[in-house]
Amino acid sequence: MDVTARLTRAEERVAAFDLKRVIESPLTTIAIAVALAIFAFVEVSSRWNVSLLTLLAALLATAPQALRRSQPWLAVALTLLGATGLLMAGVTRLPVAVGLSGVLSFYTILRLLSRRAAWILTASVGALLSAGFATVLRPYRDFQDGSITRPYWDFQGGIITMIAILGMVVATALLADVRRSRTEIKEVRADNLETLREQAAMAERARIAREMHDIVAHSVSMIAVQAETAPYTLEGLDDRTKQEFAEIAASARTTLTEMRRLLGVLRADVTTAPETAPQPGLALLPELLERHEGVVDLDVVGDAEPVPQAVDVSAYRIVQEALTNARVHAPGARVSIELTYRPAMLVLRIADDGPGPSGSTSDGHGLVGMRERAVALGGWFNAGPGPAGGFLIQAGLPLE
């Protein structure tokens, strides 16, 4: 394997790496729980007398982090129970690992709640912590001799600790709120993107309807004209035959009227060319290639026989849009176009040697339009990175 191939594979692995998926994976959650439990054991054993109750309480206050994503409320309840057990066992200051466990559980719960409920919970937790610290810091009187006993913490150190813990609670709530806002923004963007895709598809369908109308209208108009002129150009027709030609002409005119009404519904306010403008086809492909800014290679495989007009127009439009995409996303790239005439299908293959797609290949409106054209004719379409780099567009248009 050469150096270029290795670098390419390394870039693909880096691009496919999803840090969020790694952080939120079950294995990472379990690893965090194990690390917190070990950290809590080390803290408890280095500061206080170790007992079975102390170790079990430390384990209960940290190990439930393994359930934090699947059972968040259970994890919070077990963490609080473990912290209470440590205090009852004589641990006057909770280990840092237990505090981190509580913060993680608190953050998970905040993400599950609505914005209003999350801030109500934050305010409630802050009020309870403030009341607890006020109780601990307040001097109390010894009932035996009536002397004033100082609290465990000195006043200044207790205030600093209280402010730090309350600040951590508020910071956790803000972080959860920011995460919630980012999730909402992503959802709105996804909805907007889906709406834009639908609008692009509808606009392209209206354009296709306009072109198909022109194609079919020309043929139906010819039927009407021939049916109307037949009684005057053909001699020896009886009255019954003339009546049938008149009915054919009337049916053709009615069909044209209904087609125009249907086109008005499908077009929806989309501005298009006048209805009398001729539709382009593969015969105009050389002129299209000459207008393209770049090198274009055209290869025709098989006998270039006449194709149905709908296929002719759609094939031209697909090539036109593919050249536009190459000009916008890969300026200066060499484009290769291959038209393969098969007995029942026309296959188009348009490839360029540009840098290739930088993201999803299903977001572009041009690709949506090309896919709509192929599907409308009962064909197939796919687009994506080429086997040797660049971008590849392939479509199959049935001839029958």
Summary of the structure (lengths in Angstrom):
residues: 400
radius of gyration: 37.2
end to end distance: 46.7
largest distance: 138.1
contacts: 1136
relative contact order: 0.06
helix: 66%
strand: 10%
